Amino acid sequence: MNYIPNIISGLRILLIPFFALYVINEDYDLALYLFIFMGVSDCIDGILARYLNCVSLFGAYLDAIADKIMINTAFYILCITYILPYYLFVLVICRDLIIFIGILLNSKINRSKRNDSNISKQDEHFLSNYISYSLYVIFK
């Protein structure tokens, strides 16, 4: 049972190419439903990890990597298909680089373990909602 949240995070990574294909092929309804499913699975794996008491460093990193790949791929695909302007993708990439540099500096200075902030989680949810809304507008 301890591996279920990690399987959900891994599944989210495996579904990202399908999302990209749906957007490229202009199947916006399927892309929207899949993206919503991936977003809900992001919430479910965190809840399950805490509920089953199987929070691990590997799972935390796998979840964070899945989030970053999902958000960055979605912005990239939506930009190359001219649904969103390119500067939004650049802003998201710069945000992730700043976060990564901050993590590196924090680990060198404080030698503390990884700690997600609520602002980071809210930021990911905001970006996911923005992508979902963009797909909904195109689908509608």
VMD Tcl script that builds the backbone (N, CA, C; Angstrom):
set m [mol new atoms 420]
animate dup $m
set s [atomselect $m all]
$s set {name element resname resid chain x y z} {
  {N N MET 1 A 0.810 -1.203 0.000}
  {CA C MET 1 A 0.000 0.000 0.000}
  {C C MET 1 A 0.851 1.264 0.000}
  {N N ASN 2 A 2.070 1.186 0.498}
  {CA C ASN 2 A 2.918 2.369 0.599}
  {C C ASN 2 A 3.348 2.920 -0.748}
  {N N TYR 3 A 3.223 2.146 -1.777}
  {CA C TYR 3 A 3.692 2.567 -3.090}
  {C C TYR 3 A 2.595 3.192 -3.951}
  {N N ILE 4 A 1.351 3.163 -3.503}
  {CA C ILE 4 A 0.227 3.656 -4.311}
  {C C ILE 4 A 0.387 5.137 -4.684}
  {N N PRO 5 A 0.741 6.041 -3.753}
  {CA C PRO 5 A 0.912 7.444 -4.159}
  {C C PRO 5 A 2.007 7.624 -5.219}
  {N N ASN 6 A 3.077 6.835 -5.127}
  {CA C ASN 6 A 4.141 6.937 -6.130}
  {C C ASN 6 A 3.677 6.429 -7.489}
  {N N ILE 7 A 2.847 5.402 -7.491}
  {CA C ILE 7 A 2.293 4.899 -8.757}
  {C C ILE 7 A 1.412 5.964 -9.398}
  {N N ILE 8 A 0.631 6.661 -8.585}
  {CA C ILE 8 A -0.232 7.721 -9.114}
  {C C ILE 8 A 0.617 8.844 -9.711}
  {N N SER 9 A 1.692 9.228 -9.038}
  {CA C SER 9 A 2.590 10.259 -9.579}
  {C C SER 9 A 3.241 9.783 -10.870}
  {N N GLY 10 A 3.667 8.529 -10.901}
  {CA C GLY 10 A 4.260 7.974 -12.123}
  {C C GLY 10 A 3.266 7.919 -13.264}
  {N N LEU 11 A 2.026 7.580 -12.948}
  {CA C LEU 11 A 0.969 7.553 -13.961}
  {C C LEU 11 A 0.757 8.943 -14.548}
  {N N ARG 12 A 0.820 9.946 -13.681}
  {CA C ARG 12 A 0.668 11.327 -14.155}
  {C C ARG 12 A 1.762 11.680 -15.164}
  {N N ILE 13 A 2.975 11.237 -14.907}
  {CA C ILE 13 A 4.074 11.494 -15.850}
  {C C ILE 13 A 3.823 10.759 -17.162}
  {N N LEU 14 A 3.327 9.531 -17.086}
  {CA C LEU 14 A 3.063 8.750 -18.303}
  {C C LEU 14 A 1.911 9.315 -19.134}
  {N N LEU 15 A 1.000 10.044 -18.520}
  {CA C LEU 15 A -0.142 10.604 -19.243}
  {C C LEU 15 A 0.183 11.924 -19.952}
  {N N ILE 16 A 1.285 12.551 -19.607}
  {CA C ILE 16 A 1.635 13.853 -20.182}
  {C C ILE 16 A 1.773 13.806 -21.705}
  {N N PRO 17 A 2.431 12.807 -22.302}
  {CA C PRO 17 A 2.501 12.783 -23.776}
  {C C PRO 17 A 1.124 12.664 -24.443}
  {N N PHE 18 A 0.195 11.961 -23.809}
  {CA C PHE 18 A -1.154 11.860 -24.362}
  {C C PHE 18 A -1.842 13.222 -24.349}
  {N N PHE 19 A -1.646 13.961 -23.260}
  {CA C PHE 19 A -2.184 15.318 -23.190}
  {C C PHE 19 A -1.627 16.163 -24.338}
  {N N ALA 20 A -0.321 16.082 -24.538}
  {CA C ALA 20 A 0.306 16.865 -25.608}
  {C C ALA 20 A -0.245 16.478 -26.978}
  {N N LEU 21 A -0.405 15.195 -27.207}
  {CA C LEU 21 A -0.958 14.741 -28.492}
  {C C LEU 21 A -2.385 15.221 -28.700}
  {N N TYR 22 A -3.183 15.198 -27.650}
  {CA C TYR 22 A -4.564 15.672 -27.776}
  {C C TYR 22 A -4.604 17.159 -28.149}
  {N N VAL 23 A -3.742 17.954 -27.533}
  {CA C VAL 23 A -3.717 19.386 -27.853}
  {C C VAL 23 A -3.230 19.599 -29.285}
  {N N ILE 24 A -2.154 18.917 -29.660}
  {CA C ILE 24 A -1.611 19.070 -31.014}
  {C C ILE 24 A -2.627 18.647 -32.066}
  {N N ASN 25 A -3.389 17.585 -31.785}
  {CA C ASN 25 A -4.411 17.107 -32.727}
  {C C ASN 25 A -5.741 17.846 -32.583}
  {N N GLU 26 A -5.748 18.890 -31.759}
  {CA C GLU 26 A -6.918 19.739 -31.541}
  {C C GLU 26 A -8.107 18.986 -30.948}
  {N N ASP 27 A -7.833 17.958 -30.183}
  {CA C ASP 27 A -8.860 17.270 -29.397}
  {C C ASP 27 A -8.909 17.925 -28.016}
  {N N TYR 28 A -9.389 19.162 -27.998}
  {CA C TYR 28 A -9.324 19.961 -26.781}
  {C C TYR 28 A -10.201 19.404 -25.663}
  {N N ASP 29 A -11.295 18.772 -26.015}
  {CA C ASP 29 A -12.138 18.201 -24.968}
  {C C ASP 29 A -11.410 17.073 -24.238}
  {N N LEU 30 A -10.770 16.183 -24.991}
  {CA C LEU 30 A -10.007 15.103 -24.345}
  {C C LEU 30 A -8.819 15.649 -23.568}
  {N N ALA 31 A -8.164 16.669 -24.124}
  {CA C ALA 31 A -7.030 17.286 -23.434}
  {C C ALA 31 A -7.482 17.896 -22.110}
  {N N LEU 32 A -8.624 18.565 -22.133}
  {CA C LEU 32 A -9.152 19.173 -20.909}
  {C C LEU 32 A -9.470 18.108 -19.871}
  {N N TYR 33 A -10.175 17.065 -20.276}
  {CA C TYR 33 A -10.543 16.011 -19.319}
  {C C TYR 33 A -9.298 15.321 -18.755}
  {N N LEU 34 A -8.330 15.069 -19.608}
  {CA C LEU 34 A -7.105 14.418 -19.143}
  {C C LEU 34 A -6.333 15.320 -18.194}
  {N N PHE 35 A -6.270 16.612 -18.512}
  {CA C PHE 35 A -5.548 17.542 -17.642}
  {C C PHE 35 A -6.238 17.654 -16.285}
  {N N ILE 36 A -7.559 17.686 -16.284}
  {CA C ILE 36 A -8.296 17.721 -15.015}
  {C C ILE 36 A -8.029 16.439 -14.229}
  {N N PHE 37 A -8.037 15.304 -14.916}
  {CA C PHE 37 A -7.732 14.025 -14.257}
  {C C PHE 37 A -6.335 14.052 -13.640}
  {N N MET 38 A -5.353 14.587 -14.380}
  {CA C MET 38 A -3.991 14.657 -13.846}
  {C C MET 38 A -3.941 15.590 -12.638}
  {N N GLY 39 A -4.678 16.696 -12.681}
  {CA C GLY 39 A -4.711 17.609 -11.538}
  {C C GLY 39 A -5.339 16.983 -10.311}
  {N N VAL 40 A -6.442 16.257 -10.522}
  {CA C VAL 40 A -7.102 15.575 -9.402}
  {C C VAL 40 A -6.186 14.480 -8.841}
  {N N SER 41 A -5.495 13.775 -9.729}
  {CA C SER 41 A -4.581 12.727 -9.250}
  {C C SER 41 A -3.446 13.319 -8.426}
  {N N ASP 42 A -3.062 14.567 -8.724}
  {CA C ASP 42 A -2.041 15.243 -7.933}
  {C C ASP 42 A -2.529 15.436 -6.503}
  {N N CYS 43 A -3.779 15.815 -6.347}
  {CA C CYS 43 A -4.343 15.972 -4.998}
  {C C CYS 43 A -4.486 14.625 -4.294}
  {N N ILE 44 A -4.949 13.634 -5.045}
  {CA C ILE 44 A -5.208 12.319 -4.447}
  {C C ILE 44 A -3.926 11.667 -3.946}
  {N N ASP 45 A -2.824 11.774 -4.711}
  {CA C ASP 45 A -1.603 11.099 -4.251}
  {C C ASP 45 A -1.065 11.717 -2.966}
  {N N GLY 46 A -1.203 13.030 -2.826}
  {CA C GLY 46 A -0.768 13.661 -1.578}
  {C C GLY 46 A -1.630 13.267 -0.391}
  {N N ILE 47 A -2.939 13.231 -0.622}
  {CA C ILE 47 A -3.860 12.833 0.448}
  {C C ILE 47 A -3.611 11.385 0.860}
  {N N LEU 48 A -3.451 10.517 -0.136}
  {CA C LEU 48 A -3.199 9.102 0.166}
  {C C LEU 48 A -1.881 8.904 0.914}
  {N N ALA 49 A -0.855 9.643 0.496}
  {CA C ALA 49 A 0.442 9.501 1.160}
  {C C ALA 49 A 0.338 9.861 2.632}
  {N N ARG 50 A -0.394 10.928 2.926}
  {CA C ARG 50 A -0.560 11.316 4.329}
  {C C ARG 50 A -1.489 10.350 5.072}
  {N N TYR 51 A -2.567 9.941 4.425}
  {CA C TYR 51 A -3.538 9.041 5.058}
  {C C TYR 51 A -2.935 7.669 5.346}
  {N N LEU 52 A -2.168 7.143 4.399}
  {CA C LEU 52 A -1.549 5.832 4.574}
  {C C LEU 52 A -0.237 5.906 5.357}
  {N N ASN 53 A 0.142 7.127 5.736}
  {CA C ASN 53 A 1.379 7.354 6.476}
  {C C ASN 53 A 2.584 6.793 5.719}
  {N N CYS 54 A 2.633 7.084 4.427}
  {CA C CYS 54 A 3.753 6.595 3.618}
  {C C CYS 54 A 4.433 7.741 2.881}
  {N N VAL 55 A 4.544 8.882 3.545}
  {CA C VAL 55 A 5.252 10.022 2.974}
  {C C VAL 55 A 6.730 9.675 2.940}
  {N N SER 56 A 7.345 9.831 1.759}
  {CA C SER 56 A 8.770 9.527 1.628}
  {C C SER 56 A 9.458 10.640 0.851}
  {N N LEU 57 A 10.756 10.715 1.000}
  {CA C LEU 57 A 11.530 11.714 0.260}
  {C C LEU 57 A 11.436 11.440 -1.242}
  {N N PHE 58 A 11.525 10.165 -1.631}
  {CA C PHE 58 A 11.388 9.798 -3.041}
  {C C PHE 58 A 10.024 10.228 -3.582}
  {N N GLY 59 A 8.969 9.950 -2.837}
  {CA C GLY 59 A 7.619 10.313 -3.269}
  {C C GLY 59 A 7.442 11.817 -3.377}
  {N N ALA 60 A 8.029 12.553 -2.437}
  {CA C ALA 60 A 7.931 14.016 -2.479}
  {C C ALA 60 A 8.618 14.568 -3.726}
  {N N TYR 61 A 9.794 14.042 -4.039}
  {CA C TYR 61 A 10.492 14.498 -5.237}
  {C C TYR 61 A 9.785 14.041 -6.508}
  {N N LEU 62 A 9.278 12.807 -6.522}
  {CA C LEU 62 A 8.559 12.312 -7.695}
  {C C LEU 62 A 7.319 13.161 -7.958}
  {N N ASP 63 A 6.589 13.512 -6.911}
  {CA C ASP 63 A 5.397 14.353 -7.054}
  {C C ASP 63 A 5.779 15.737 -7.579}
  {N N ALA 64 A 6.835 16.319 -7.033}
  {CA C ALA 64 A 7.265 17.647 -7.484}
  {C C ALA 64 A 7.722 17.611 -8.945}
  {N N ILE 65 A 8.451 16.569 -9.316}
  {CA C ILE 65 A 8.903 16.438 -10.701}
  {C C ILE 65 A 7.713 16.253 -11.635}
  {N N ALA 66 A 6.758 15.430 -11.225}
  {CA C ALA 66 A 5.553 15.229 -12.050}
  {C C ALA 66 A 4.803 16.547 -12.226}
  {N N ASP 67 A 4.699 17.336 -11.161}
  {CA C ASP 67 A 4.031 18.639 -11.254}
  {C C ASP 67 A 4.745 19.556 -12.240}
  {N N LYS 68 A 6.058 19.634 -12.108}
  {CA C LYS 68 A 6.830 20.533 -12.982}
  {C C LYS 68 A 6.731 20.097 -14.439}
  {N N ILE 69 A 6.859 18.803 -14.693}
  {CA C ILE 69 A 6.767 18.315 -16.072}
  {C C ILE 69 A 5.369 18.578 -16.628}
  {N N MET 70 A 4.353 18.328 -15.825}
  {CA C MET 70 A 2.974 18.519 -16.276}
  {C C MET 70 A 2.708 19.991 -16.621}
  {N N ILE 71 A 3.053 20.894 -15.724}
  {CA C ILE 71 A 2.790 22.318 -15.937}
  {C C ILE 71 A 3.623 22.858 -17.095}
  {N N ASN 72 A 4.928 22.558 -17.103}
  {CA C ASN 72 A 5.793 23.098 -18.147}
  {C C ASN 72 A 5.434 22.553 -19.528}
  {N N THR 73 A 5.117 21.275 -19.608}
  {CA C THR 73 A 4.715 20.698 -20.891}
  {C C THR 73 A 3.415 21.320 -21.370}
  {N N ALA 74 A 2.464 21.483 -20.463}
  {CA C ALA 74 A 1.178 22.073 -20.843}
  {C C ALA 74 A 1.372 23.495 -21.372}
  {N N PHE 75 A 2.154 24.303 -20.671}
  {CA C PHE 75 A 2.389 25.664 -21.155}
  {C C PHE 75 A 3.114 25.650 -22.496}
  {N N TYR 76 A 4.113 24.791 -22.631}
  {CA C TYR 76 A 4.862 24.720 -23.897}
  {C C TYR 76 A 3.942 24.334 -25.058}
  {N N ILE 77 A 3.161 23.285 -24.880}
  {CA C ILE 77 A 2.270 22.816 -25.947}
  {C C ILE 77 A 1.226 23.873 -26.280}
  {N N LEU 78 A 0.672 24.518 -25.261}
  {CA C LEU 78 A -0.331 25.547 -25.514}
  {C C LEU 78 A 0.274 26.775 -26.180}
  {N N CYS 79 A 1.553 27.008 -25.971}
  {CA C CYS 79 A 2.220 28.131 -26.646}
  {C C CYS 79 A 2.571 27.799 -28.094}
  {N N ILE 80 A 3.085 26.597 -28.346}
  {CA C ILE 80 A 3.458 26.280 -29.736}
  {C C ILE 80 A 2.239 26.074 -30.626}
  {N N THR 81 A 1.084 25.852 -30.019}
  {CA C THR 81 A -0.157 25.746 -30.806}
  {C C THR 81 A -0.900 27.086 -30.835}
  {N N TYR 82 A -0.260 28.149 -30.360}
  {CA C TYR 82 A -0.773 29.518 -30.401}
  {C C TYR 82 A -2.045 29.722 -29.580}
  {N N ILE 83 A -2.246 28.904 -28.582}
  {CA C ILE 83 A -3.380 29.091 -27.683}
  {C C ILE 83 A -3.023 30.112 -26.609}
  {N N LEU 84 A -1.792 30.059 -26.130}
  {CA C LEU 84 A -1.291 31.007 -25.146}
  {C C LEU 84 A -0.086 31.732 -25.722}
  {N N PRO 85 A 0.186 32.960 -25.256}
  {CA C PRO 85 A 1.382 33.672 -25.731}
  {C C PRO 85 A 2.663 33.059 -25.150}
  {N N TYR 86 A 3.757 33.162 -25.918}
  {CA C TYR 86 A 5.026 32.555 -25.521}
  {C C TYR 86 A 5.582 33.101 -24.212}
  {N N TYR 87 A 5.336 34.378 -23.934}
  {CA C TYR 87 A 5.930 34.939 -22.728}
  {C C TYR 87 A 5.448 34.231 -21.461}
  {N N LEU 88 A 4.269 33.628 -21.502}
  {CA C LEU 88 A 3.802 32.881 -20.322}
  {C C LEU 88 A 4.672 31.649 -20.074}
  {N N PHE 89 A 5.058 30.970 -21.154}
  {CA C PHE 89 A 5.955 29.821 -20.999}
  {C C PHE 89 A 7.303 30.265 -20.445}
  {N N VAL 90 A 7.809 31.373 -20.957}
  {CA C VAL 90 A 9.090 31.899 -20.475}
  {C C VAL 90 A 8.988 32.253 -18.989}
  {N N LEU 91 A 7.882 32.875 -18.589}
  {CA C LEU 91 A 7.701 33.216 -17.177}
  {C C LEU 91 A 7.659 31.973 -16.288}
  {N N VAL 92 A 6.971 30.930 -16.744}
  {CA C VAL 92 A 6.878 29.698 -15.957}
  {C C VAL 92 A 8.252 29.037 -15.825}
  {N N ILE 93 A 9.010 29.001 -16.912}
  {CA C ILE 93 A 10.362 28.427 -16.863}
  {C C ILE 93 A 11.261 29.243 -15.935}
  {N N CYS 94 A 11.189 30.571 -16.037}
  {CA C CYS 94 A 11.992 31.420 -15.145}
  {C C CYS 94 A 11.608 31.208 -13.687}
  {N N ARG 95 A 10.320 31.069 -13.422}
  {CA C ARG 95 A 9.852 30.805 -12.062}
  {C C ARG 95 A 10.460 29.511 -11.531}
  {N N ASP 96 A 10.446 28.469 -12.356}
  {CA C ASP 96 A 11.002 27.187 -11.926}
  {C C ASP 96 A 12.508 27.271 -11.714}
  {N N LEU 97 A 13.205 28.011 -12.560}
  {CA C LEU 97 A 14.649 28.190 -12.374}
  {C C LEU 97 A 14.954 28.936 -11.080}
  {N N ILE 98 A 14.164 29.950 -10.780}
  {CA C ILE 98 A 14.369 30.699 -9.536}
  {C C ILE 98 A 14.110 29.799 -8.328}
  {N N ILE 99 A 13.061 28.997 -8.402}
  {CA C ILE 99 A 12.766 28.056 -7.310}
  {C C ILE 99 A 13.910 27.065 -7.144}
  {N N PHE 100 A 14.422 26.530 -8.265}
  {CA C PHE 100 A 15.520 25.559 -8.210}
  {C C PHE 100 A 16.778 26.187 -7.617}
  {N N ILE 101 A 17.098 27.400 -8.029}
  {CA C ILE 101 A 18.273 28.085 -7.477}
  {C C ILE 101 A 18.076 28.330 -5.979}
  {N N GLY 102 A 16.863 28.709 -5.587}
  {CA C GLY 102 A 16.575 28.913 -4.166}
  {C C GLY 102 A 16.740 27.639 -3.358}
  {N N ILE 103 A 16.303 26.513 -3.921}
  {CA C ILE 103 A 16.464 25.228 -3.232}
  {C C ILE 103 A 17.943 24.893 -3.075}
  {N N LEU 104 A 18.728 25.117 -4.138}
  {CA C LEU 104 A 20.166 24.847 -4.059}
  {C C LEU 104 A 20.836 25.721 -3.009}
  {N N LEU 105 A 20.511 27.004 -3.013}
  {CA C LEU 105 A 21.111 27.908 -2.035}
  {C C LEU 105 A 20.687 27.543 -0.613}
  {N N ASN 106 A 19.434 27.206 -0.432}
  {CA C ASN 106 A 18.940 26.821 0.895}
  {C C ASN 106 A 19.626 25.559 1.394}
  {N N SER 107 A 19.827 24.601 0.497}
  {CA C SER 107 A 20.473 23.357 0.931}
  {C C SER 107 A 21.940 23.575 1.271}
  {N N LYS 108 A 22.597 24.526 0.605}
  {CA C LYS 108 A 24.001 24.801 0.927}
  {C C LYS 108 A 24.134 25.598 2.219}
  {N N ILE 109 A 23.219 26.524 2.426}
  {CA C ILE 109 A 23.318 27.398 3.604}
  {C C ILE 109 A 22.769 26.715 4.849}
  {N N ASN 110 A 21.564 26.166 4.759}
  {CA C ASN 110 A 20.890 25.636 5.950}
  {C C ASN 110 A 21.080 24.146 6.167}
  {N N ARG 111 A 21.408 23.429 5.116}
  {CA C ARG 111 A 21.518 21.965 5.193}
  {C C ARG 111 A 20.238 21.353 5.769}
  {N N SER 112 A 19.108 21.999 5.490}
  {CA C SER 112 A 17.838 21.491 6.005}
  {C C SER 112 A 17.167 20.619 4.964}
  {N N LYS 113 A 16.217 19.829 5.437}
  {CA C LYS 113 A 15.509 18.954 4.504}
  {C C LYS 113 A 14.511 19.763 3.681}
  {N N ARG 114 A 14.028 19.148 2.632}
  {CA C ARG 114 A 13.089 19.774 1.701}
  {C C ARG 114 A 11.801 20.117 2.430}
  {N N ASN 115 A 11.287 21.318 2.149}
  {CA C ASN 115 A 10.051 21.753 2.796}
  {C C ASN 115 A 9.212 22.520 1.780}
  {N N ASP 116 A 8.081 21.951 1.404}
  {CA C ASP 116 A 7.170 22.636 0.490}
  {C C ASP 116 A 6.419 23.714 1.245}
  {N N SER 117 A 6.297 24.851 0.601}
  {CA C SER 117 A 5.510 25.906 1.221}
  {C C SER 117 A 4.103 25.883 0.637}
  {N N ASN 118 A 3.189 26.463 1.377}
  {CA C ASN 118 A 1.816 26.556 0.881}
  {C C ASN 118 A 1.742 27.450 -0.343}
  {N N ILE 119 A 2.599 28.449 -0.426}
  {CA C ILE 119 A 2.606 29.349 -1.586}
  {C C ILE 119 A 2.958 28.556 -2.836}
  {N N SER 120 A 3.910 27.668 -2.757}
  {CA C SER 120 A 4.296 26.853 -3.904}
  {C C SER 120 A 3.146 25.962 -4.358}
  {N N LYS 121 A 2.450 25.354 -3.406}
  {CA C LYS 121 A 1.312 24.493 -3.751}
  {C C LYS 121 A 0.185 25.308 -4.364}
  {N N GLN 122 A -0.082 26.487 -3.820}
  {CA C GLN 122 A -1.124 27.349 -4.370}
  {C C GLN 122 A -0.754 27.827 -5.758}
  {N N ASP 123 A 0.511 28.082 -5.987}
  {CA C ASP 123 A 0.993 28.501 -7.295}
  {C C ASP 123 A 0.757 27.408 -8.338}
  {N N GLU 124 A 1.075 26.172 -7.986}
  {CA C GLU 124 A 0.834 25.055 -8.904}
  {C C GLU 124 A -0.652 24.911 -9.216}
  {N N HIS 125 A -1.487 25.068 -8.211}
  {CA C HIS 125 A -2.939 24.960 -8.433}
  {C C HIS 125 A -3.442 26.108 -9.312}
  {N N PHE 126 A -2.907 27.312 -9.108}
  {CA C PHE 126 A -3.302 28.442 -9.942}
  {C C PHE 126 A -2.930 28.186 -11.399}
  {N N LEU 127 A -1.710 27.709 -11.640}
  {CA C LEU 127 A -1.267 27.440 -13.011}
  {C C LEU 127 A -2.093 26.321 -13.639}
  {N N SER 128 A -2.409 25.295 -12.876}
  {CA C SER 128 A -3.255 24.205 -13.389}
  {C C SER 128 A -4.646 24.721 -13.750}
  {N N ASN 129 A -5.199 25.563 -12.901}
  {CA C ASN 129 A -6.513 26.135 -13.196}
  {C C ASN 129 A -6.476 27.027 -14.431}
  {N N TYR 130 A -5.390 27.769 -14.598}
  {CA C TYR 130 A -5.249 28.631 -15.772}
  {C C TYR 130 A -5.213 27.796 -17.053}
  {N N ILE 131 A -4.465 26.719 -17.033}
  {CA C ILE 131 A -4.393 25.831 -18.196}
  {C C ILE 131 A -5.756 25.214 -18.471}
  {N N SER 132 A -6.427 24.738 -17.431}
  {CA C SER 132 A -7.755 24.145 -17.600}
  {C C SER 132 A -8.733 25.159 -18.179}
  {N N TYR 133 A -8.695 26.379 -17.680}
  {CA C TYR 133 A -9.580 27.418 -18.194}
  {C C TYR 133 A -9.282 27.715 -19.662}
  {N N SER 134 A -8.007 27.778 -20.010}
  {CA C SER 134 A -7.628 28.033 -21.409}
  {C C SER 134 A -8.149 26.942 -22.323}
  {N N LEU 135 A -8.029 25.693 -21.895}
  {CA C LEU 135 A -8.551 24.591 -22.701}
  {C C LEU 135 A -10.072 24.627 -22.774}
  {N N TYR 136 A -10.698 25.018 -21.671}
  {CA C TYR 136 A -12.157 25.100 -21.661}
  {C C TYR 136 A -12.649 26.162 -22.657}
  {N N VAL 137 A -11.976 27.298 -22.689}
  {CA C VAL 137 A -12.370 28.366 -23.604}
  {C C VAL 137 A -12.214 27.904 -25.057}
  {N N ILE 138 A -11.136 27.192 -25.352}
  {CA C ILE 138 A -10.925 26.690 -26.709}
  {C C ILE 138 A -11.964 25.616 -27.036}
  {N N PHE 139 A -12.241 24.738 -26.083}
  {CA C PHE 139 A -13.185 23.634 -26.278}
  {C C PHE 139 A -14.600 24.146 -26.487}
  {N N LYS 140 A -14.951 25.214 -25.786}
  {CA C LYS 140 A -16.310 25.759 -25.802}
  {C C LYS 140 A -16.622 26.373 -27.102}
}
mol reanalyze $m
mol bondsrecalc $m
mol representation Tube
mol addrep $m
